Amino acid sequence: MKILLLLIVAYFNLFAHSLGNRVSVPILEVHDDKVFVPAMDLKIGETGFILHYFNEEHYAIIARAFVVGLRNNQAEMVFKHFDTFEHNSFPHLALKPKIGDKIVLRNFYHRAFAITPNQETYIALTNQYNSVEWLHPDLFVTYLMGKSKSAPRVQDFQKICDIYAVGVIYIVLNHNVEARDCQSFGLLYKDSLQNNSDEQIHPFFSRFGNIKRSWIGFFTGDKKIEDYDIYYKNLMSK
């Protein structure tokens, strides 16, 4: 139990010093699987970690929380078990949020993956948002190939973001870029992006080039991307 708590706290504190835009809010109310916090400038779709305090010095991450509503100066959030560190060797923390616990949001929003159709667009995007700490798309493609996948699904985005402590996915469609929270896939903001290339690399730009569906993927239901824009438009509409 003590080892698990140390691991969780270490994971959180490892990146805390560089989270310039994170926000911490107290839980004001708890109702079943929902909690209510001060709305501040939160947006629907933002996510965070619920920190359960054992005393003033010791706490643990016990759940993920998702903003699902805003009203009367409060943000309504649903939560689910935090399973990033689940392992058979570790005990399960069967703890629920309580009034006074804190939710820390916008973790790792400074770290992102870029989903673009080609290298020219990738360069345009990363130059336009040069304050973002970009993780190379090769990492994501390597993960997908290891799973015999040629097309990412929402669950793959969530998993790769957990692995590399990433908060946001930037997805380029036509001349627009959408920034989406890794875990909720909720739209954080949308902006225009100037690019002139019509080239499409599937599933997205990486130094691996086009990735074809493997014979294993054919039997496991791996999607085949025929058109980059159509695939990601459909993925984001689910």
C-alpha positions as CSV (number, residue, x, y, z in Angstrom):
1,M,0.0,0.0,0.0
2,K,2.8,2.4,1.0
3,I,4.7,1.6,-2.2
4,L,1.6,2.3,-4.4
5,L,1.0,5.6,-2.8
6,L,4.6,6.7,-3.3
7,L,4.4,5.7,-6.9
8,I,1.2,7.7,-7.5
9,V,2.4,10.8,-5.7
10,A,5.8,10.6,-7.5
11,Y,4.0,10.3,-10.9
12,F,2.0,13.4,-10.2
13,N,4.8,15.5,-8.8
14,L,7.2,14.5,-11.5
15,F,5.5,16.9,-13.9
16,A,3.9,19.4,-11.5
17,H,6.7,21.9,-11.8
18,S,6.1,22.5,-15.6
19,L,2.3,22.6,-15.6
20,G,2.0,26.4,-16.1
21,N,-1.7,26.4,-16.9
22,R,-3.0,23.8,-14.6
23,V,-5.7,24.7,-12.1
24,S,-6.6,23.1,-8.7
25,V,-10.2,23.3,-7.4
26,P,-11.8,22.0,-4.2
27,I,-14.8,19.5,-4.3
28,L,-17.8,21.4,-3.0
29,E,-20.4,18.6,-3.3
30,V,-20.5,14.9,-4.0
31,H,-23.6,13.1,-5.4
32,D,-23.2,9.4,-6.4
33,D,-20.7,9.4,-9.3
34,K,-20.7,13.2,-9.7
35,V,-18.8,16.0,-8.0
36,F,-19.3,19.8,-8.1
37,V,-16.4,22.3,-8.1
38,P,-16.1,26.1,-8.7
39,A,-16.6,26.7,-12.4
40,M,-13.9,29.3,-12.8
41,D,-12.9,29.3,-16.5
42,L,-13.4,25.5,-17.0
43,K,-14.8,24.1,-20.2
44,I,-16.9,21.1,-20.9
45,G,-14.5,18.3,-22.0
46,E,-11.6,19.2,-19.7
47,T,-10.3,16.4,-17.4
48,G,-8.3,16.1,-14.3
49,F,-7.2,14.0,-11.4
50,I,-9.0,13.8,-8.1
51,L,-6.6,14.0,-5.1
52,H,-7.8,12.3,-2.0
53,Y,-6.1,13.7,1.1
54,F,-5.3,11.4,4.0
55,N,-3.9,14.4,6.0
56,E,-2.3,17.7,5.1
57,E,0.9,16.1,3.7
58,H,-0.2,12.8,2.2
59,Y,-2.6,12.3,-0.7
60,A,-3.2,9.9,-3.6
61,I,-4.8,10.1,-7.1
62,I,-7.9,8.1,-6.8
63,A,-10.0,9.0,-9.9
64,R,-10.2,10.8,-13.2
65,A,-12.8,13.5,-13.4
66,F,-14.5,14.9,-16.6
67,V,-16.3,18.3,-16.9
68,V,-19.8,17.5,-18.2
69,G,-21.8,20.6,-17.3
70,L,-21.5,24.2,-16.2
71,R,-24.3,26.0,-14.2
72,N,-24.7,28.4,-11.3
73,N,-21.0,29.1,-11.1
74,Q,-20.3,25.4,-10.6
75,A,-18.8,22.8,-12.8
76,E,-20.4,19.3,-12.8
77,M,-17.9,16.5,-13.2
78,V,-18.3,12.8,-13.4
79,F,-15.5,10.5,-12.2
80,K,-14.2,7.1,-12.8
81,H,-11.5,4.9,-11.2
82,F,-7.9,5.9,-11.9
83,D,-6.4,2.8,-13.4
84,T,-3.1,3.9,-14.9
85,F,-1.1,2.2,-12.2
86,E,-3.2,-0.9,-11.8
87,H,-1.2,-4.0,-11.3
88,N,-1.8,-7.4,-9.7
89,S,1.0,-6.8,-7.3
90,F,-0.6,-3.6,-6.0
91,P,-3.7,-3.3,-3.7
92,H,-6.8,-1.6,-5.1
93,L,-7.5,1.8,-3.6
94,A,-11.3,1.6,-3.0
95,L,-11.6,5.2,-2.1
96,K,-14.3,7.7,-3.2
97,P,-14.0,11.4,-3.5
98,K,-15.2,13.5,-0.6
99,I,-15.9,17.2,0.1
100,G,-12.6,19.0,0.5
101,D,-10.6,16.7,-1.8
102,K,-9.1,18.6,-4.8
103,I,-9.2,18.2,-8.5
104,V,-6.2,19.2,-10.6
105,L,-7.1,19.9,-14.2
106,R,-5.2,20.7,-17.4
107,N,-2.4,18.4,-16.5
108,F,0.1,17.9,-19.3
109,Y,-1.8,20.4,-21.6
110,H,1.7,21.7,-22.5
111,R,2.5,18.3,-24.0
112,A,0.8,17.1,-27.1
113,F,0.7,14.8,-30.1
114,A,0.1,16.2,-33.6
115,I,-2.2,14.3,-36.0
116,T,-1.5,15.7,-39.5
117,P,-1.9,14.4,-43.0
118,N,1.6,15.2,-44.2
119,Q,5.0,16.6,-43.2
120,E,4.3,20.1,-44.5
121,T,1.2,20.4,-42.4
122,Y,3.1,18.9,-39.4
123,I,5.7,21.6,-39.7
124,A,3.1,24.4,-40.1
125,L,1.2,23.2,-37.0
126,T,4.3,22.8,-34.7
127,N,5.6,26.2,-35.8
128,Q,2.2,27.9,-35.2
129,Y,2.1,26.4,-31.6
130,N,5.8,26.6,-30.8
131,S,5.3,26.8,-27.1
132,V,3.9,23.3,-27.0
133,E,6.1,20.4,-26.1
134,W,5.5,18.2,-29.1
135,L,6.0,14.4,-28.9
136,H,7.0,13.0,-32.2
137,P,4.3,11.0,-34.0
138,D,6.7,8.2,-34.6
139,L,6.1,7.2,-30.9
140,F,2.3,6.8,-31.6
141,V,2.8,4.9,-34.8
142,T,5.3,2.5,-33.1
143,Y,2.6,1.9,-30.4
144,L,0.0,1.2,-33.1
145,M,2.2,-1.2,-35.0
146,G,3.0,-3.0,-31.8
147,K,-0.8,-3.6,-31.5
148,S,-1.1,-4.6,-35.2
149,K,-3.2,-1.5,-35.9
150,S,-3.1,0.8,-38.8
151,A,-5.8,3.2,-37.6
152,P,-6.1,4.8,-34.1
153,R,-9.3,4.7,-32.1
154,V,-10.2,6.9,-29.2
155,Q,-8.9,4.3,-26.8
156,D,-5.5,4.3,-28.5
157,F,-5.3,8.1,-28.0
158,Q,-6.1,7.7,-24.3
159,K,-3.6,4.9,-23.9
160,I,-0.7,6.7,-25.7
161,C,-1.4,9.8,-23.7
162,D,-1.2,7.9,-20.4
163,I,2.1,6.3,-21.5
164,Y,3.8,9.5,-22.4
165,A,2.0,11.9,-20.0
166,V,0.3,13.9,-22.7
167,G,-2.7,16.1,-22.2
168,V,-3.8,17.3,-25.7
169,I,-4.2,15.9,-29.2
170,Y,-4.0,18.4,-32.1
171,I,-5.8,17.1,-35.1
172,V,-5.7,18.9,-38.4
173,L,-8.6,18.7,-40.8
174,N,-8.5,20.6,-44.1
175,H,-7.4,24.1,-43.0
176,N,-8.4,23.8,-39.4
177,V,-6.8,22.4,-36.3
178,E,-8.8,21.0,-33.3
179,A,-7.2,20.7,-29.9
180,R,-8.9,17.9,-27.9
181,D,-8.4,16.6,-24.4
182,C,-6.7,13.2,-24.6
183,Q,-9.0,11.4,-22.2
184,S,-12.4,12.9,-22.9
185,F,-11.7,13.7,-26.6
186,G,-13.7,16.8,-25.9
187,L,-13.0,19.9,-28.1
188,L,-10.9,22.5,-26.2
189,Y,-10.6,25.0,-29.0
190,K,-10.5,25.2,-32.8
191,D,-8.3,27.4,-35.0
192,S,-7.3,27.9,-38.6
193,L,-4.1,26.6,-40.0
194,Q,-2.5,27.6,-43.3
195,N,-1.2,24.7,-45.3
196,N,-1.1,24.0,-49.1
197,S,-0.4,20.3,-49.4
198,D,-3.0,17.8,-50.3
199,E,-0.8,14.8,-49.6
200,Q,-2.2,12.2,-47.3
201,I,-0.2,9.8,-45.2
202,H,-2.1,7.1,-43.4
203,P,-2.8,6.9,-40.5
204,F,-1.1,10.3,-40.1
205,F,2.3,11.8,-40.8
206,S,5.3,10.0,-39.3
207,R,8.7,9.0,-40.6
208,F,7.4,5.5,-41.2
209,G,5.3,6.7,-44.1
210,N,2.0,4.9,-45.0
211,I,1.1,2.1,-42.7
212,K,-0.9,-0.7,-44.2
213,R,-3.3,-2.9,-42.4
214,S,-1.7,-6.2,-41.4
215,W,-3.2,-9.6,-42.0
216,I,-3.7,-9.8,-38.2
217,G,-5.5,-6.5,-38.2
218,F,-7.8,-7.8,-40.9
219,F,-9.1,-10.5,-38.5
220,T,-9.1,-8.3,-35.4
221,G,-11.3,-5.6,-36.9
222,D,-8.6,-3.0,-37.5
223,K,-10.0,-0.1,-39.5
224,K,-8.6,0.7,-43.0
225,I,-8.2,4.4,-43.6
226,E,-9.3,5.3,-47.2
227,D,-9.4,9.0,-46.7
228,Y,-7.6,10.9,-43.9
229,D,-10.2,13.7,-43.5
230,I,-13.2,11.4,-43.5
231,Y,-11.7,9.0,-41.0
232,Y,-10.8,11.6,-38.4
233,K,-14.0,13.6,-39.0
234,N,-16.0,10.4,-38.2
235,L,-13.7,9.6,-35.2
236,M,-14.3,13.0,-33.6
237,S,-18.0,12.9,-34.1
238,K,-18.5,9.8,-32.0
